[in-house]
Amino acid sequence: MAEDSTSRGLRPHGYSFFCTAGRGMERFVMDELSSKLSADQIECMPGKVFFQGNYDLCSLRKMKSAERIFLLLRKGPPLTEYKGNALFSLRKFVIGDSHLWLDTLQIWKQFQEPSAQRGISHTQEKSLKRKLDDNSSTESKTCKKETIVNEAHLYSEEQAPMEANTQLLPPKPSVRDAEDTGHPLFEHDISEPVAFRVSCRCSGVLTKKMTAQDIGRIIGVALSQQFGWKPDLRRPMLEVFVHLNDMYSVVGFPILRQPLASRDYIQSTGLRATTAWAMASLAEISTAQYVLDPMCGVGTILLEAAMEWPHATFLGIDKSESQLKHALNNVKKAGVMNRVALLQGSVLEFCVLEEFLYYYLAKSFTIT
């Protein structure tokens, strides 16, 4: 079956990305991509939003409604639509063009912060160069397979003969071909393999043929054979994210190690930060001067609003002293003490003049 037009992560007018989003949050992600990043080719699917553009890490961090952001490697139809053996289809789709993996890996490196990047050293690149050129060897070798499956990071280790599986892999690019095309991965000399792990999510019809653990193991072994990469569950340099279901098949590299939803300015968590941001955005407080949250809890909504709209003054009220202590710690950590005030008590006991209150954040309740 013909591959989807967006299956390649490299585009003439920018890179291809996708965001994961919570249930019902896709429209907020799309709005942010349009307003903050002016993204091209925005495509929404349940749980994911695909887009294209040229961005740096700082620009991508502006996204507040997305859970995680990935550099898209491959995107295509569900594997059930491919004809033939399911194992062959899986290997063919995931590995595909070997040079695409190397190109995308180089792009991924550009988004890694120097302080957090374990990096692909020059010695690692030389090892990969030798591995790609080793087409003449027919000896049966054993490789340890370590894969992470689902989001719980289950894994298995077993010995598998390389020769038996190599016949299902696409041809390896030779070093001569790579040097002729000026591939950046071969510009330096190197010796240590890329440390990686596979995070696999699988649902739908495919799970009747293979479990997510089987799929993760197959992909991990294929990558080890094709590129000489080394599985590392504890401290991988690279995470390979694979999601297969009845609607699409996706492979990508997470750009950030921590989810975007994990805000560094929130010490005590309450409502999920992405949901809090969405609630604040629905209040349309972009032109407000005063904003009240009458049941603020640990102040997550107030913080998200204060960080997004710094021109306004925010007031949070809650009856719980312990909740307000957590809220105060969060406000201090975020550095918005001059714009966020907290009061203890019931909102029913306070008299707030409507002429001074532009917007308030609250839930509506129906008595039955």
N, C-alpha and C positions, 0 to 999 in steps of 0.2 A: 504494500500500500504506500502511496506517495506520502512523504514526510511533510508535516506542517511547515508552513512558510516561516515560522518563528523558531524552528528547531535549532538554528545556529545562534550562538550567543553574541557574535560579532556582527554589527550592522554598519553600513556606510556612514550613517548620520548619527551614530552614537552606540552606546552599549545597551544590551538588553538586561533588564532586571525583573524581579517579581517580589512582591510583598506577601506575607501571610497575614491574615486578618481573622479576628474572632467572628463568631456568627453574627450576621447583621451589620458588621463594621465595614463591609466592602465599600459602601457608598461614601463613607467618611474618608477612606483611603483615596478613592478616586478624586474627591473634592480637593484634598491636600495636594495630590500629584498635579492637578491642574493649576491651583492657585499659588503653590509655593515653588514648584519645580518646573512648571510649564512643560510637563512631560508629553512625549509623542506616543502615538499608537497605544493608548491605554485600553486594556482589555480586561474585563472582569469575569472571573469564574468563582464558584462557591469556595470561599476560604482563601482565594488568591487574587491578586491584581497584577497584571503584567504591564510593563511600560518600557520606553526607550528614551535615551538622552545621554548627554555628557555632563556628569556630575562629579564633584569631589566628595570626600567623606563628610565634610562639614555640611554640605547641602543635604545629603541623605539623612543626616542626624536630625534635620528639622521635622521629619515625619513623626507625628505624635499619635496617630491612630493605628499605625501598623505594628504588628508583633515583631516580625523580623524582616530583613531585607537580604535578598540573595542576588548574586550575579548569575544570570541564566546561562546554562550550558546547552541544554537541549530541551525542547518542548515538542510534543507530538501527540497523536491520537492514542487511545488506550491500546495496550499490547494485544488485547483480545481481537483487535481488528487486523492484526498482522496474520498472514497466512503461514502455515507450517508449524514447526516445533516451537513451543513456548520458551524453552531454554535458549534456543538459537535466536529467537526474536528479542529476548531480553538482552542478550549479549550484544546483538547487532545495534539495538537502539541505544543502550547506555554507552558503549565504547564508541561506535560510529567511526568518525574521522579522528584519528589519533592526534593530528596536528591541531584540531579544534580544542582538544583538552589542553595542549601545551600553550596555545594562544590565550585561552581563557585563564589559565593559571597565571600567566604573566600579568594580565589585567587585574586579576584578584590581588596580586602582590602590591599593586599601586594603591589599593585601598587600605592596606594594613598599616597601622600606626607603628612607628619604629620601637616605641616602648613596649608594645604588646606582641610584636611580630617575632615568632621563632624563626621565620624566614626560610627561604630556599637559598642555601649557601652556594658558593661557587663549586664546592666539592660535591654537592648534591646534583648539580646540573651535569657535571662530568659523568657521574654514575648513570644518570638517565640516558646520556648520549651513548655510552657503551651498551646499555641495555637495549636501546632501540636498534642498534646495529648488529645485534647478536641473533641473526636469522638462521645461521647455519647449524646451530647446535640442535641435535635431536635427542639428547640424553634425557631420560626421565629424571625429573628433579622433584623434590618435595618442598612445599612451602607451608608455613603455618598461617592459617586463616583466622583473622580476628575481625569480627564485624559487630557493629552496633545496629540493632534493629528496633523499630518503633521508636517512641520517644523515651522509653524506659531504659534504653541502652543495654538490652540483653545482647549477649554475644556467645559465640562458640568457637572452639579451636579444634582443628582436626588436620590430618595430613592428607594431601591430595596430590596425585601425580600431575605435573604440569603438561606433559606431552598429550595426555588424553583430552585435555580441555582446549589446548591451543588451536586445534583445528577449527573451532567455532569462532575464533577471534578474527577480526579483520587484519589484513597484512600490516606489519609494522613498518613505519617509515624509516628509510635508511638514513644514516648520518650524512651521506653524500647529498641526498635530496634536501635534507634540512639545511645544510650549509649553502647549497645552491640558491635556496630561497631566502637566505639570510634570517633564519629563524632565531629569535632572540634567546631562546633557551640554550643555544649552542655557541653563544658569544663568549662564554667563560668556561674555565675548566673546573671540574668538581668530583666528590666521592661518596657522599652520604645520600641514601635514597630519601625521597619525600615521605615524611611520617603522616599517615592519614587514617581516618576512620569513616565508616559508612553509616549514615543514619537513614533508615528505610521505613517508609510508611506505605502500607498496602491495604486496599479495601476493594470490595466488589467481586466480580467473577474470578479474577486472577487468584484470589486466595483459595479457591477450590482446587487449584492445581499446585500452588506453591505457597508456603507460609512466608511472612515477612522476614523471618530468620533465614530461610533458605535463599530468598532473593538477596538479602544483604550479604550472605556468605558468597554467593555466586559473583556478585559485583566486586566484592573485596578481592577475591582470588583473581578475577579477570584484570583488575587494575594492577595488582602485583605482578602478574605475568606480562602485561603489556608494557608497563613503564618501569618495573623494578621498584615500585614504591613499597614502603614498609608499614604494615598495620601498627598503629599505636593507639590504644584505647584511652590511656591516661592523659597524655600530653600531645595530641596530634597537632601538626602544623596546619593541616587542611582537613576540613570536614566536607564530605561528599553527601549532599542531601538528595534523596530519591523519593518521589511520591508517585505511586501508581494507583489508579482507580479506573472506574468505568467511563470517565469523562476525558481524562488526559493522562499523559505521562510526562514527568518533569524531572530534570536533573539540574542541580545548581550548587554554588558555593556560597555559604553564608558570609556576608561581608564583615559583620561584627560578631565577636565571640559571645557577647551578651545580648539578649533580646532588647529591642528598642523600648519595650514596655517596662523594662527594669530601669527606672529613673534613678540616677545617682543622687538626686536631691531628696529622695523619699527614704527615710530610715525606718519608719513604722508604716507598714502597708495596711491598707483598708480596702477600699474599692479599687479595682484594677485601674491602673493609670490610663490605659487607652479608653476605657469606658468613661472614666471621669472627664477626660478631655472631650469626648463626644458629647457628654451631657452639657458641659460648659459651652461648647460651640453651638448647641441648639438654643441656648439662651440668647444668642445674638447680642453679646455684650461688647462688641467692638467699639461702640460709641458711648458706652456707659461710663459714668463717673463713680457711682457707688454700687457695689454688688453685695448682697447678703445671702449667706447659706445658713438657714435657720436650724439645721441639724447636721453640723459639719463633720462630726466624727473625728477622724484623725486629720482632716483637712485636705484630703486628696483632691477634691473638686476645686477648692480654693487655690491650691498650689498650681494645678494645671491651668486654671484661668489666669492666675497672677503671672505665670511664666509666659503665657501666650499673649496676654493683653496688659502690658506693664503700665499703661496710662491710668488705670482705674484703681480705686481703693476698695479693699475687700474686708468684710466683717463675717466672722464665723461664730455661731452660738451653739452650745451643746450642754446638756444637763450633766454629763459624765465628766468628772474631774480627771479620771485616768485617760479618757479619750483626748481631752484638751491638752494634757501633758505631752502625749504623743504628737498631737497637732503642733504644739509649740516647738518641739524638737525638729519636726519637719520644716516648719517655717524658718527656723534658724539655719538649718542645713541648706535650704534653698536661697538664703540671703535676701528674703523679702520682708523682713521685720518692719520696714518703713511703710509697707503697703498692705499688710494683712494684720488685722486686729482680731483677738479672740475674747469671747465673753462666756462665763459659765451661767447657766440658767435655762429656763424654759422660754421658748420664743413667745408663748402665750402670755408671759408676764412682762414682756418688754413692749414699750410703746414706740414704734418706729414711724416717724412722719413720712407719709407717702411721697410728699414733694421732694424729699431728700433721698428717696430710694428709687433708683432707676430700674434695677433688675434684682430678682431674688431667685435662688436655686432651691428647689424643693420638689418632693414627690406629691402627687395628688392621690388621695385615698377616697374610696367609695364605701359608705356604710351600707351593709345589706341586712 
